[in-house]
Amino acid sequence: MRVEILFLILFPIFSMGQDYVVDEIFEPDDYSGGFAEVSSNNRFIYSWGLNVNNSELNLIKVSGSNYFDFRYQYNLPILKKVYFTSGIGLSWNIFNLNNDSNSFYIDSLFHQKRKLRFQNITSVIGLRFQGKKYPNESWCLEVNFSNEYLIRSNYITWGELDGMKYKNKFSKLNFVDKYQYGFEIRGGYKNISLFSRYRLSNLINRSMFDLDLPNLTFGLQLDIPASGDI
């Protein structure tokens, strides 16, 4: 009798346990993997542009004066079709100096080629306006406030002396201000955008030189989701 009573108590428990196990059987065809998906608002942005001459018309050659950057950016939805943007990355800024400009170094006229190179940690915050929910299917317009902090600076010269070619590099330039800020405007469709950056701050320390490097950049950006699903 005790065995029968115990059986009546345990049988419903095992029956429910069996039902639970059956309900949780893994079916590969029905698996969506939703918990591991990366939101399309997580973006990797690659930029290439040209630094354009400003009032110092003879200071640089536009050809060879390049701007590159790479950043991770997250677009946080705040309103329908409006997003708050924030990003962080690295940038490389190159200025191809004219040979007839000796503004920075007395020996400038004696080199065949001279370049200033800067590497920065960059960050942006701003607003993004987007036509559709999914950025890979939509046009967009962004207005960002940009910050840059200098981590490396070089002045590089190339030339030839007595039939021998040479290359000299000077680092940790003392006439460059480390913190820079300005605006970035970018607009495009799907994964391709045009952008322009305008630096509001002085790159060259005005207490040492009464001039500044060009502060306007135009270029092209590739904007892809962190998931890699273009």
Secondary structure as UniProt FT lines:
FT   HELIX           2..23
FT   HELIX           28..30
FT   HELIX           34..36
FT   TURN            40..41
FT   STRAND          42..52
FT   TURN            57..59
FT   STRAND          60..61
FT   TURN            63..64
FT   STRAND          66..79
FT   TURN            80..81
FT   STRAND          82..97
FT   TURN            99..100
FT   HELIX           106..110
FT   STRAND          113..130
FT   HELIX           135..137
FT   STRAND          139..161
FT   TURN            162..163
FT   STRAND          164..171
FT   TURN            174..175
FT   STRAND          179..189
FT   TURN            190..191
FT   STRAND          192..199
FT   TURN            206..208
FT   STRAND          216..225
FT   TURN            226..227
//
